[in-house]
Amino acid sequence: MREFQLHGEEDFIKLGQLLKAAGLVDSGVEAKYAIEEGKASVNGEVCTMRGKKIHAGDVVAFGGEEIRVR
């Protein structure tokens, strides 16, 4: 499991932004379509909202990778 550290005073990162920042997708457009197709899950549940707020402690799974947000 990989970890992703929120920066500064951020309380959250949006799901699409996380996938891009973690290098799991090449662009925001790619993230948008992958999420809409149900390819991402948050805390074990499929999520189709790219604007879903991901907070510290959440675990995102995508493409066989898991990321814990800190």
PDB file of N, H, CA, C and O in Angstrom:
ATOM      1  N   MET A   1       0.854  -1.184   0.000  1.00  0.00           N
ATOM      2  CA  MET A   1       0.000   0.000   0.000  1.00  0.00           C
ATOM      3  C   MET A   1       0.890   1.234   0.000  1.00  0.00           C
ATOM      4  O   MET A   1       1.826   1.347   0.792  1.00  0.00           O
ATOM      5  N   ARG A   2       0.580   2.151  -0.902  1.00  0.00           N
ATOM      6  H   ARG A   2      -0.180   2.059  -1.546  1.00  0.00           H
ATOM      7  CA  ARG A   2       1.311   3.418  -0.970  1.00  0.00           C
ATOM      8  C   ARG A   2       0.632   4.441  -0.061  1.00  0.00           C
ATOM      9  O   ARG A   2      -0.512   4.268   0.359  1.00  0.00           O
ATOM     10  N   GLU A   3       1.365   5.499   0.225  1.00  0.00           N
ATOM     11  H   GLU A   3       2.295   5.640  -0.117  1.00  0.00           H
ATOM     12  CA  GLU A   3       0.791   6.581   1.030  1.00  0.00           C
ATOM     13  C   GLU A   3       0.877   7.884   0.270  1.00  0.00           C
ATOM     14  O   GLU A   3       1.813   8.115  -0.494  1.00  0.00           O
ATOM     15  N   PHE A   4      -0.111   8.732   0.489  1.00  0.00           N
ATOM     16  H   PHE A   4      -0.872   8.544   1.111  1.00  0.00           H
ATOM     17  CA  PHE A   4      -0.143  10.064  -0.109  1.00  0.00           C
ATOM     18  C   PHE A   4      -0.344  11.069   1.008  1.00  0.00           C
ATOM     19  O   PHE A   4      -1.300  10.970   1.776  1.00  0.00           O
ATOM     20  N   GLN A   5       0.546  12.023   1.097  1.00  0.00           N
ATOM     21  H   GLN A   5       1.323  12.102   0.473  1.00  0.00           H
ATOM     22  CA  GLN A   5       0.501  13.034   2.156  1.00  0.00           C
ATOM     23  C   GLN A   5      -0.212  14.292   1.665  1.00  0.00           C
ATOM     24  O   GLN A   5       0.185  14.890   0.665  1.00  0.00           O
ATOM     25  N   LEU A   6      -1.261  14.687   2.375  1.00  0.00           N
ATOM     26  H   LEU A   6      -1.583  14.202   3.188  1.00  0.00           H
ATOM     27  CA  LEU A   6      -1.898  15.974   2.082  1.00  0.00           C
ATOM     28  C   LEU A   6      -0.899  17.068   2.406  1.00  0.00           C
ATOM     29  O   LEU A   6      -0.100  16.930   3.333  1.00  0.00           O
ATOM     30  N   HIS A   7      -0.940  18.152   1.650  1.00  0.00           N
ATOM     31  H   HIS A   7      -1.588  18.265   0.898  1.00  0.00           H
ATOM     32  CA  HIS A   7       0.036  19.226   1.822  1.00  0.00           C
ATOM     33  C   HIS A   7      -0.523  20.386   2.629  1.00  0.00           C
ATOM     34  O   HIS A   7      -1.698  20.736   2.520  1.00  0.00           O
ATOM     35  N   GLY A   8       0.340  20.969   3.436  1.00  0.00           N
ATOM     36  H   GLY A   8       1.295  20.684   3.525  1.00  0.00           H
ATOM     37  CA  GLY A   8       0.002  22.183   4.174  1.00  0.00           C
ATOM     38  C   GLY A   8      -1.260  22.056   4.989  1.00  0.00           C
ATOM     39  O   GLY A   8      -1.413  21.130   5.785  1.00  0.00           O
ATOM     40  N   GLU A   9      -2.172  23.006   4.781  1.00  0.00           N
ATOM     41  H   GLU A   9      -2.048  23.758   4.134  1.00  0.00           H
ATOM     42  CA  GLU A   9      -3.398  23.054   5.564  1.00  0.00           C
ATOM     43  C   GLU A   9      -4.577  22.403   4.851  1.00  0.00           C
ATOM     44  O   GLU A   9      -5.723  22.593   5.258  1.00  0.00           O
ATOM     45  N   GLU A  10      -4.309  21.632   3.783  1.00  0.00           N
ATOM     46  H   GLU A  10      -3.378  21.478   3.453  1.00  0.00           H
ATOM     47  CA  GLU A  10      -5.393  20.954   3.079  1.00  0.00           C
ATOM     48  C   GLU A  10      -6.060  19.940   3.994  1.00  0.00           C
ATOM     49  O   GLU A  10      -5.389  19.174   4.686  1.00  0.00           O
ATOM     50  N   ASP A  11      -7.391  19.944   3.988  1.00  0.00           N
ATOM     51  H   ASP A  11      -7.936  20.566   3.425  1.00  0.00           H
ATOM     52  CA  ASP A  11      -8.147  18.963   4.754  1.00  0.00           C
ATOM     53  C   ASP A  11      -8.497  17.758   3.888  1.00  0.00           C
ATOM     54  O   ASP A  11      -8.774  16.675   4.403  1.00  0.00           O
ATOM     55  N   PHE A  12      -8.482  17.953   2.564  1.00  0.00           N
ATOM     56  H   PHE A  12      -8.256  18.832   2.146  1.00  0.00           H
ATOM     57  CA  PHE A  12      -8.903  16.905   1.641  1.00  0.00           C
ATOM     58  C   PHE A  12      -8.286  17.138   0.269  1.00  0.00           C
ATOM     59  O   PHE A  12      -7.721  18.195  -0.011  1.00  0.00           O
ATOM     60  N   ILE A  13      -8.411  16.116  -0.579  1.00  0.00           N
ATOM     61  H   ILE A  13      -8.870  15.257  -0.351  1.00  0.00           H
ATOM     62  CA  ILE A  13      -8.078  16.226  -1.993  1.00  0.00           C
ATOM     63  C   ILE A  13      -9.210  15.523  -2.726  1.00  0.00           C
ATOM     64  O   ILE A  13      -9.741  14.530  -2.228  1.00  0.00           O
ATOM     65  N   LYS A  14      -9.584  16.012  -3.885  1.00  0.00           N
ATOM     66  H   LYS A  14      -9.153  16.819  -4.289  1.00  0.00           H
ATOM     67  CA  LYS A  14     -10.651  15.371  -4.646  1.00  0.00           C
ATOM     68  C   LYS A  14     -10.104  14.103  -5.294  1.00  0.00           C
ATOM     69  O   LYS A  14      -8.923  14.015  -5.628  1.00  0.00           O
ATOM     70  N   LEU A  15     -10.988  13.128  -5.463  1.00  0.00           N
ATOM     71  H   LEU A  15     -11.948  13.199  -5.192  1.00  0.00           H
ATOM     72  CA  LEU A  15     -10.589  11.822  -5.971  1.00  0.00           C
ATOM     73  C   LEU A  15      -9.843  11.922  -7.294  1.00  0.00           C
ATOM     74  O   LEU A  15      -8.785  11.313  -7.449  1.00  0.00           O
ATOM     75  N   GLY A  16     -10.367  12.669  -8.240  1.00  0.00           N
ATOM     76  H   GLY A  16     -11.227  13.164  -8.115  1.00  0.00           H
ATOM     77  CA  GLY A  16      -9.706  12.811  -9.546  1.00  0.00           C
ATOM     78  C   GLY A  16      -8.323  13.417  -9.417  1.00  0.00           C
ATOM     79  O   GLY A  16      -7.387  12.985 -10.090  1.00  0.00           O
ATOM     80  N   GLN A  17      -8.187  14.417  -8.554  1.00  0.00           N
ATOM     81  H   GLN A  17      -8.947  14.768  -8.007  1.00  0.00           H
ATOM     82  CA  GLN A  17      -6.890  15.058  -8.330  1.00  0.00           C
ATOM     83  C   GLN A  17      -5.903  14.087  -7.695  1.00  0.00           C
ATOM     84  O   GLN A  17      -4.717  14.103  -8.024  1.00  0.00           O
ATOM     85  N   LEU A  18      -6.382  13.249  -6.794  1.00  0.00           N
ATOM     86  H   LEU A  18      -7.346  13.236  -6.527  1.00  0.00           H
ATOM     87  CA  LEU A  18      -5.518  12.270  -6.140  1.00  0.00           C
ATOM     88  C   LEU A  18      -4.979  11.264  -7.151  1.00  0.00           C
ATOM     89  O   LEU A  18      -3.787  10.955  -7.148  1.00  0.00           O
ATOM     90  N   LEU A  19      -5.846  10.758  -8.006  1.00  0.00           N
ATOM     91  H   LEU A  19      -6.814  11.009  -8.008  1.00  0.00           H
ATOM     92  CA  LEU A  19      -5.390   9.787  -9.002  1.00  0.00           C
ATOM     93  C   LEU A  19      -4.307  10.382  -9.894  1.00  0.00           C
ATOM     94  O   LEU A  19      -3.336   9.709 -10.242  1.00  0.00           O
ATOM     95  N   LYS A  20      -4.481  11.632 -10.255  1.00  0.00           N
ATOM     96  H   LYS A  20      -5.269  12.179  -9.973  1.00  0.00           H
ATOM     97  CA  LYS A  20      -3.482  12.301 -11.100  1.00  0.00           C
ATOM     98  C   LYS A  20      -2.203  12.570 -10.311  1.00  0.00           C
ATOM     99  O   LYS A  20      -1.110  12.293 -10.806  1.00  0.00           O
ATOM    100  N   ALA A  21      -2.317  13.099  -9.105  1.00  0.00           N
ATOM    101  H   ALA A  21      -3.205  13.324  -8.703  1.00  0.00           H
ATOM    102  CA  ALA A  21      -1.144  13.427  -8.289  1.00  0.00           C
ATOM    103  C   ALA A  21      -0.335  12.178  -7.935  1.00  0.00           C
ATOM    104  O   ALA A  21       0.888  12.245  -7.806  1.00  0.00           O
ATOM    105  N   ALA A  22      -1.013  11.047  -7.781  1.00  0.00           N
ATOM    106  H   ALA A  22      -2.006  10.993  -7.886  1.00  0.00           H
ATOM    107  CA  ALA A  22      -0.337   9.798  -7.430  1.00  0.00           C
ATOM    108  C   ALA A  22       0.250   9.099  -8.658  1.00  0.00           C
ATOM    109  O   ALA A  22       0.909   8.067  -8.537  1.00  0.00           O
ATOM    110  N   GLY A  23       0.004   9.669  -9.841  1.00  0.00           N
ATOM    111  H   GLY A  23      -0.532  10.508  -9.939  1.00  0.00           H
ATOM    112  CA  GLY A  23       0.560   9.101 -11.063  1.00  0.00           C
ATOM    113  C   GLY A  23      -0.191   7.883 -11.577  1.00  0.00           C
ATOM    114  O   GLY A  23       0.345   7.119 -12.379  1.00  0.00           O
ATOM    115  N   LEU A  24      -1.424   7.694 -11.125  1.00  0.00           N
ATOM    116  H   LEU A  24      -1.859   8.314 -10.473  1.00  0.00           H
ATOM    117  CA  LEU A  24      -2.207   6.545 -11.574  1.00  0.00           C
ATOM    118  C   LEU A  24      -2.919   6.804 -12.885  1.00  0.00           C
ATOM    119  O   LEU A  24      -3.314   5.865 -13.576  1.00  0.00           O
ATOM    120  N   VAL A  25      -3.085   8.061 -13.232  1.00  0.00           N
ATOM    121  H   VAL A  25      -2.763   8.824 -12.671  1.00  0.00           H
ATOM    122  CA  VAL A  25      -3.625   8.463 -14.534  1.00  0.00           C
ATOM    123  C   VAL A  25      -2.754   9.598 -15.061  1.00  0.00           C
ATOM    124  O   VAL A  25      -2.052  10.263 -14.300  1.00  0.00           O
ATOM    125  N   ASP A  26      -2.811   9.810 -16.378  1.00  0.00           N
ATOM    126  H   ASP A  26      -3.381   9.269 -16.996  1.00  0.00           H
ATOM    127  CA  ASP A  26      -1.977  10.843 -16.989  1.00  0.00           C
ATOM    128  C   ASP A  26      -2.636  12.210 -17.039  1.00  0.00           C
ATOM    129  O   ASP A  26      -1.951  13.227 -17.157  1.00  0.00           O
ATOM    130  N   SER A  27      -3.961  12.242 -16.951  1.00  0.00           N
ATOM    131  H   SER A  27      -4.517  11.416 -16.856  1.00  0.00           H
ATOM    132  CA  SER A  27      -4.649  13.527 -17.066  1.00  0.00           C
ATOM    133  C   SER A  27      -5.949  13.523 -16.276  1.00  0.00           C
ATOM    134  O   SER A  27      -6.450  12.476 -15.866  1.00  0.00           O
ATOM    135  N   GLY A  28      -6.470  14.707 -16.080  1.00  0.00           N
ATOM    136  H   GLY A  28      -6.063  15.557 -16.414  1.00  0.00           H
ATOM    137  CA  GLY A  28      -7.747  14.840 -15.406  1.00  0.00           C
ATOM    138  C   GLY A  28      -8.878  14.207 -16.205  1.00  0.00           C
ATOM    139  O   GLY A  28      -9.826  13.668 -15.633  1.00  0.00           O
ATOM    140  N   VAL A  29      -8.775  14.277 -17.523  1.00  0.00           N
ATOM    141  H   VAL A  29      -8.005  14.715 -17.987  1.00  0.00           H
ATOM    142  CA  VAL A  29      -9.801  13.684 -18.385  1.00  0.00           C
ATOM    143  C   VAL A  29      -9.798  12.164 -18.217  1.00  0.00           C
ATOM    144  O   VAL A  29     -10.856  11.543 -18.118  1.00  0.00           O
ATOM    145  N   GLU A  30      -8.607  11.570 -18.186  1.00  0.00           N
ATOM    146  H   GLU A  30      -7.747  12.073 -18.266  1.00  0.00           H
ATOM    147  CA  GLU A  30      -8.502  10.130 -17.976  1.00  0.00           C
ATOM    148  C   GLU A  30      -9.090   9.741 -16.621  1.00  0.00           C
ATOM    149  O   GLU A  30      -9.789   8.734 -16.508  1.00  0.00           O
ATOM    150  N   ALA A  31      -8.804  10.538 -15.605  1.00  0.00           N
ATOM    151  H   ALA A  31      -8.236  11.355 -15.697  1.00  0.00           H
ATOM    152  CA  ALA A  31      -9.354  10.284 -14.268  1.00  0.00           C
ATOM    153  C   ALA A  31     -10.877  10.359 -14.304  1.00  0.00           C
ATOM    154  O   ALA A  31     -11.560   9.505 -13.739  1.00  0.00           O
ATOM    155  N   LYS A  32     -11.398  11.371 -14.962  1.00  0.00           N
ATOM    156  H   LYS A  32     -10.843  12.065 -15.421  1.00  0.00           H
ATOM    157  CA  LYS A  32     -12.849  11.560 -15.043  1.00  0.00           C
ATOM    158  C   LYS A  32     -13.533  10.321 -15.600  1.00  0.00           C
ATOM    159  O   LYS A  32     -14.487   9.818 -15.007  1.00  0.00           O
ATOM    160  N   TYR A  33     -13.049   9.826 -16.738  1.00  0.00           N
ATOM    161  H   TYR A  33     -12.274  10.234 -17.219  1.00  0.00           H
ATOM    162  CA  TYR A  33     -13.694   8.677 -17.368  1.00  0.00           C
ATOM    163  C   TYR A  33     -13.516   7.400 -16.549  1.00  0.00           C
ATOM    164  O   TYR A  33     -14.447   6.601 -16.445  1.00  0.00           O
ATOM    165  N   ALA A  34     -12.345   7.200 -15.974  1.00  0.00           N
ATOM    166  H   ALA A  34     -11.589   7.849 -16.059  1.00  0.00           H
ATOM    167  CA  ALA A  34     -12.098   6.003 -15.168  1.00  0.00           C
ATOM    168  C   ALA A  34     -13.020   5.982 -13.948  1.00  0.00           C
ATOM    169  O   ALA A  34     -13.572   4.939 -13.597  1.00  0.00           O
ATOM    170  N   ILE A  35     -13.180   7.134 -13.311  1.00  0.00           N
ATOM    171  H   ILE A  35     -12.732   7.981 -13.596  1.00  0.00           H
ATOM    172  CA  ILE A  35     -14.044   7.215 -12.130  1.00  0.00           C
ATOM    173  C   ILE A  35     -15.503   7.004 -12.520  1.00  0.00           C
ATOM    174  O   ILE A  35     -16.228   6.273 -11.845  1.00  0.00           O
ATOM    175  N   GLU A  36     -15.936   7.640 -13.607  1.00  0.00           N
ATOM    176  H   GLU A  36     -15.348   8.234 -14.156  1.00  0.00           H
ATOM    177  CA  GLU A  36     -17.323   7.481 -14.066  1.00  0.00           C
ATOM    178  C   GLU A  36     -17.634   6.028 -14.417  1.00  0.00           C
ATOM    179  O   GLU A  36     -18.777   5.588 -14.288  1.00  0.00           O
ATOM    180  N   GLU A  37     -16.615   5.279 -14.863  1.00  0.00           N
ATOM    181  H   GLU A  37     -15.686   5.637 -14.967  1.00  0.00           H
ATOM    182  CA  GLU A  37     -16.795   3.876 -15.221  1.00  0.00           C
ATOM    183  C   GLU A  37     -16.726   2.951 -14.009  1.00  0.00           C
ATOM    184  O   GLU A  37     -16.824   1.733 -14.153  1.00  0.00           O
ATOM    185  N   GLY A  38     -16.556   3.524 -12.812  1.00  0.00           N
ATOM    186  H   GLY A  38     -16.477   4.514 -12.694  1.00  0.00           H
ATOM    187  CA  GLY A  38     -16.561   2.732 -11.585  1.00  0.00           C
ATOM    188  C   GLY A  38     -15.267   1.989 -11.316  1.00  0.00           C
ATOM    189  O   GLY A  38     -15.275   0.953 -10.652  1.00  0.00           O
ATOM    190  N   LYS A  39     -14.157   2.503 -11.820  1.00  0.00           N
ATOM    191  H   LYS A  39     -14.151   3.345 -12.359  1.00  0.00           H
ATOM    192  CA  LYS A  39     -12.869   1.822 -11.656  1.00  0.00           C
ATOM    193  C   LYS A  39     -12.137   2.203 -10.371  1.00  0.00           C
ATOM    194  O   LYS A  39     -11.077   1.649 -10.080  1.00  0.00           O
ATOM    195  N   ALA A  40     -12.681   3.131  -9.605  1.00  0.00           N
ATOM    196  H   ALA A  40     -13.542   3.581  -9.841  1.00  0.00           H
ATOM    197  CA  ALA A  40     -12.038   3.565  -8.357  1.00  0.00           C
ATOM    198  C   ALA A  40     -12.943   3.236  -7.175  1.00  0.00           C
ATOM    199  O   ALA A  40     -14.168   3.266  -7.283  1.00  0.00           O
ATOM    200  N   SER A  41     -12.318   2.926  -6.058  1.00  0.00           N
ATOM    201  H   SER A  41     -11.322   2.901  -5.970  1.00  0.00           H
ATOM    202  CA  SER A  41     -13.108   2.733  -4.839  1.00  0.00           C
ATOM    203  C   SER A  41     -12.475   3.521  -3.701  1.00  0.00           C
ATOM    204  O   SER A  41     -11.264   3.737  -3.662  1.00  0.00           O
ATOM    205  N   VAL A  42     -13.331   3.942  -2.779  1.00  0.00           N
ATOM    206  H   VAL A  42     -14.315   3.767  -2.811  1.00  0.00           H
ATOM    207  CA  VAL A  42     -12.905   4.692  -1.602  1.00  0.00           C
ATOM    208  C   VAL A  42     -13.385   3.921  -0.383  1.00  0.00           C
ATOM    209  O   VAL A  42     -14.580   3.684  -0.209  1.00  0.00           O
ATOM    210  N   ASN A  43     -12.444   3.538   0.446  1.00  0.00           N
ATOM    211  H   ASN A  43     -11.473   3.730   0.304  1.00  0.00           H
ATOM    212  CA  ASN A  43     -12.755   2.766   1.658  1.00  0.00           C
ATOM    213  C   ASN A  43     -13.593   1.522   1.348  1.00  0.00           C
ATOM    214  O   ASN A  43     -14.514   1.174   2.086  1.00  0.00           O
ATOM    215  N   GLY A  44     -13.247   0.860   0.232  1.00  0.00           N
ATOM    216  H   GLY A  44     -12.499   1.143  -0.368  1.00  0.00           H
ATOM    217  CA  GLY A  44     -13.889  -0.399  -0.121  1.00  0.00           C
ATOM    218  C   GLY A  44     -15.179  -0.297  -0.898  1.00  0.00           C
ATOM    219  O   GLY A  44     -15.769  -1.322  -1.238  1.00  0.00           O
ATOM    220  N   GLU A  45     -15.641   0.918  -1.193  1.00  0.00           N
ATOM    221  H   GLU A  45     -15.162   1.751  -0.917  1.00  0.00           H
ATOM    222  CA  GLU A  45     -16.880   1.093  -1.938  1.00  0.00           C
ATOM    223  C   GLU A  45     -16.614   1.829  -3.240  1.00  0.00           C
ATOM    224  O   GLU A  45     -15.918   2.844  -3.257  1.00  0.00           O
ATOM    225  N   VAL A  46     -17.172   1.312  -4.336  1.00  0.00           N
ATOM    226  H   VAL A  46     -17.737   0.487  -4.323  1.00  0.00           H
ATOM    227  CA  VAL A  46     -17.000   1.946  -5.642  1.00  0.00           C
ATOM    228  C   VAL A  46     -17.513   3.376  -5.570  1.00  0.00           C
ATOM    229  O   VAL A  46     -18.577   3.646  -5.011  1.00  0.00           O
ATOM    230  N   CYS A  47     -16.736   4.285  -6.146  1.00  0.00           N
ATOM    231  H   CYS A  47     -15.873   4.066  -6.600  1.00  0.00           H
ATOM    232  CA  CYS A  47     -17.112   5.702  -6.149  1.00  0.00           C
ATOM    233  C   CYS A  47     -17.093   6.210  -7.579  1.00  0.00           C
ATOM    234  O   CYS A  47     -16.099   6.039  -8.284  1.00  0.00           O
ATOM    235  N   THR A  48     -18.176   6.832  -8.015  1.00  0.00           N
ATOM    236  H   THR A  48     -18.983   6.971  -7.442  1.00  0.00           H
ATOM    237  CA  THR A  48     -18.253   7.364  -9.374  1.00  0.00           C
ATOM    238  C   THR A  48     -18.283   8.892  -9.388  1.00  0.00           C
ATOM    239  O   THR A  48     -18.613   9.498 -10.407  1.00  0.00           O
ATOM    240  N   MET A  49     -17.943   9.507  -8.269  1.00  0.00           N
ATOM    241  H   MET A  49     -17.676   9.014  -7.441  1.00  0.00           H
ATOM    242  CA  MET A  49     -17.920  10.974  -8.180  1.00  0.00           C
ATOM    243  C   MET A  49     -16.460  11.453  -8.155  1.00  0.00           C
ATOM    244  O   MET A  49     -15.757  11.254  -7.165  1.00  0.00           O
ATOM    245  N   ARG A  50     -16.013  12.079  -9.242  1.00  0.00           N
ATOM    246  H   ARG A  50     -16.585  12.241 -10.047  1.00  0.00           H
ATOM    247  CA  ARG A  50     -14.607  12.500  -9.277  1.00  0.00           C
ATOM    248  C   ARG A  50     -14.330  13.622  -8.284  1.00  0.00           C
ATOM    249  O   ARG A  50     -13.180  13.827  -7.894  1.00  0.00           O
ATOM    250  N   GLY A  51     -15.349  14.340  -7.875  1.00  0.00           N
ATOM    251  H   GLY A  51     -16.282  14.173  -8.192  1.00  0.00           H
ATOM    252  CA  GLY A  51     -15.188  15.414  -6.909  1.00  0.00           C
ATOM    253  C   GLY A  51     -15.282  14.947  -5.457  1.00  0.00           C
ATOM    254  O   GLY A  51     -15.270  15.762  -4.535  1.00  0.00           O
ATOM    255  N   LYS A  52     -15.374  13.639  -5.264  1.00  0.00           N
ATOM    256  H   LYS A  52     -15.383  12.977  -6.013  1.00  0.00           H
ATOM    257  CA  LYS A  52     -15.458  13.078  -3.903  1.00  0.00           C
ATOM    258  C   LYS A  52     -14.270  13.563  -3.085  1.00  0.00           C
ATOM    259  O   LYS A  52     -13.125  13.460  -3.523  1.00  0.00           O
ATOM    260  N   LYS A  53     -14.540  14.086  -1.906  1.00  0.00           N
ATOM    261  H   LYS A  53     -15.470  14.170  -1.549  1.00  0.00           H
ATOM    262  CA  LYS A  53     -13.468  14.589  -1.045  1.00  0.00           C
ATOM    263  C   LYS A  53     -12.818  13.423  -0.308  1.00  0.00           C
ATOM    264  O   LYS A  53     -13.486  12.650   0.379  1.00  0.00           O
ATOM    265  N   ILE A  54     -11.510  13.314  -0.466  1.00  0.00           N
ATOM    266  H   ILE A  54     -10.968  13.942  -1.025  1.00  0.00           H
ATOM    267  CA  ILE A  54     -10.737  12.259   0.168  1.00  0.00           C
ATOM    268  C   ILE A  54      -9.970  12.891   1.324  1.00  0.00           C
ATOM    269  O   ILE A  54      -9.206  13.837   1.136  1.00  0.00           O
ATOM    270  N   HIS A  55     -10.186  12.357   2.513  1.00  0.00           N
ATOM    271  H   HIS A  55     -10.808  11.588   2.665  1.00  0.00           H
ATOM    272  CA  HIS A  55      -9.590  12.908   3.733  1.00  0.00           C
ATOM    273  C   HIS A  55      -8.505  11.979   4.268  1.00  0.00           C
ATOM    274  O   HIS A  55      -8.398  10.826   3.851  1.00  0.00           O
ATOM    275  N   ALA A  56      -7.701  12.497   5.200  1.00  0.00           N
ATOM    276  H   ALA A  56      -7.788  13.433   5.539  1.00  0.00           H
ATOM    277  CA  ALA A  56      -6.680  11.683   5.855  1.00  0.00           C
ATOM    278  C   ALA A  56      -7.333  10.440   6.456  1.00  0.00           C
ATOM    279  O   ALA A  56      -8.373  10.533   7.107  1.00  0.00           O
ATOM    280  N   GLY A  57      -6.724   9.290   6.237  1.00  0.00           N
ATOM    281  H   GLY A  57      -5.879   9.215   5.708  1.00  0.00           H
ATOM    282  CA  GLY A  57      -7.240   8.025   6.738  1.00  0.00           C
ATOM    283  C   GLY A  57      -8.014   7.237   5.703  1.00  0.00           C
ATOM    284  O   GLY A  57      -8.214   6.033   5.864  1.00  0.00           O
ATOM    285  N   ASP A  58      -8.458   7.902   4.631  1.00  0.00           N
ATOM    286  H   ASP A  58      -8.296   8.880   4.499  1.00  0.00           H
ATOM    287  CA  ASP A  58      -9.180   7.204   3.572  1.00  0.00           C
ATOM    288  C   ASP A  58      -8.213   6.351   2.752  1.00  0.00           C
ATOM    289  O   ASP A  58      -7.036   6.683   2.606  1.00  0.00           O
ATOM    290  N   VAL A  59      -8.736   5.246   2.223  1.00  0.00           N
ATOM    291  H   VAL A  59      -9.691   4.976   2.341  1.00  0.00           H
ATOM    292  CA  VAL A  59      -7.953   4.370   1.355  1.00  0.00           C
ATOM    293  C   VAL A  59      -8.644   4.325  -0.006  1.00  0.00           C
ATOM    294  O   VAL A  59      -9.825   3.994  -0.109  1.00  0.00           O
ATOM    295  N   VAL A  60      -7.885   4.663  -1.044  1.00  0.00           N
ATOM    296  H   VAL A  60      -6.926   4.932  -0.961  1.00  0.00           H
ATOM    297  CA  VAL A  60      -8.390   4.672  -2.415  1.00  0.00           C
ATOM    298  C   VAL A  60      -7.740   3.522  -3.168  1.00  0.00           C
ATOM    299  O   VAL A  60      -6.524   3.339  -3.109  1.00  0.00           O
ATOM    300  N   ALA A  61      -8.554   2.748  -3.875  1.00  0.00           N
ATOM    301  H   ALA A  61      -9.542   2.897  -3.923  1.00  0.00           H
ATOM    302  CA  ALA A  61      -8.046   1.656  -4.702  1.00  0.00           C
ATOM    303  C   ALA A  61      -8.344   1.971  -6.162  1.00  0.00           C
ATOM    304  O   ALA A  61      -9.439   2.413  -6.510  1.00  0.00           O
ATOM    305  N   PHE A  62      -7.337   1.732  -7.015  1.00  0.00           N
ATOM    306  H   PHE A  62      -6.447   1.373  -6.732  1.00  0.00           H
ATOM    307  CA  PHE A  62      -7.486   1.995  -8.444  1.00  0.00           C
ATOM    308  C   PHE A  62      -6.422   1.214  -9.194  1.00  0.00           C
ATOM    309  O   PHE A  62      -5.242   1.288  -8.853  1.00  0.00           O
ATOM    310  N   GLY A  63      -6.822   0.473 -10.203  1.00  0.00           N
ATOM    311  H   GLY A  63      -7.781   0.413 -10.480  1.00  0.00           H
ATOM    312  CA  GLY A  63      -5.872  -0.222 -11.062  1.00  0.00           C
ATOM    313  C   GLY A  63      -4.934  -1.162 -10.324  1.00  0.00           C
ATOM    314  O   GLY A  63      -3.762  -1.278 -10.681  1.00  0.00           O
ATOM    315  N   GLY A  64      -5.437  -1.829  -9.303  1.00  0.00           N
ATOM    316  H   GLY A  64      -6.389  -1.734  -9.012  1.00  0.00           H
ATOM    317  CA  GLY A  64      -4.613  -2.761  -8.557  1.00  0.00           C
ATOM    318  C   GLY A  64      -3.716  -2.123  -7.510  1.00  0.00           C
ATOM    319  O   GLY A  64      -2.955  -2.817  -6.836  1.00  0.00           O
ATOM    320  N   GLU A  65      -3.799  -0.813  -7.370  1.00  0.00           N
ATOM    321  H   GLU A  65      -4.417  -0.249  -7.918  1.00  0.00           H
ATOM    322  CA  GLU A  65      -3.006  -0.084  -6.376  1.00  0.00           C
ATOM    323  C   GLU A  65      -3.922   0.402  -5.259  1.00  0.00           C
ATOM    324  O   GLU A  65      -5.098   0.687  -5.487  1.00  0.00           O
ATOM    325  N   GLU A  66      -3.379   0.494  -4.064  1.00  0.00           N
ATOM    326  H   GLU A  66      -2.424   0.263  -3.879  1.00  0.00           H
ATOM    327  CA  GLU A  66      -4.103   1.090  -2.936  1.00  0.00           C
ATOM    328  C   GLU A  66      -3.271   2.236  -2.388  1.00  0.00           C
ATOM    329  O   GLU A  66      -2.052   2.134  -2.251  1.00  0.00           O
ATOM    330  N   ILE A  67      -3.954   3.325  -2.078  1.00  0.00           N
ATOM    331  H   ILE A  67      -4.945   3.408  -2.188  1.00  0.00           H
ATOM    332  CA  ILE A  67      -3.292   4.510  -1.532  1.00  0.00           C
ATOM    333  C   ILE A  67      -3.992   4.924  -0.251  1.00  0.00           C
ATOM    334  O   ILE A  67      -5.207   5.118  -0.232  1.00  0.00           O
ATOM    335  N   ARG A  68      -3.225   5.056   0.813  1.00  0.00           N
ATOM    336  H   ARG A  68      -2.237   4.898   0.798  1.00  0.00           H
ATOM    337  CA  ARG A  68      -3.760   5.579   2.075  1.00  0.00           C
ATOM    338  C   ARG A  68      -3.371   7.051   2.140  1.00  0.00           C
ATOM    339  O   ARG A  68      -2.202   7.408   1.996  1.00  0.00           O
ATOM    340  N   VAL A  69      -4.373   7.893   2.360  1.00  0.00           N
ATOM    341  H   VAL A  69      -5.322   7.603   2.477  1.00  0.00           H
ATOM    342  CA  VAL A  69      -4.136   9.330   2.449  1.00  0.00           C
ATOM    343  C   VAL A  69      -3.794   9.687   3.891  1.00  0.00           C
ATOM    344  O   VAL A  69      -4.453   9.234   4.827  1.00  0.00           O
ATOM    345  N   ARG A  70      -2.758  10.504   4.060  1.00  0.00           N
ATOM    346  H   ARG A  70      -2.223  10.872   3.300  1.00  0.00           H
ATOM    347  CA  ARG A  70      -2.303  10.926   5.386  1.00  0.00           C
ATOM    348  C   ARG A  70      -2.359  12.419   5.496  1.00  0.00           C
ATOM    349  O   ARG A  70      -2.015  12.975   6.539  1.00  0.00           O
TER     350      ARG A  70
END
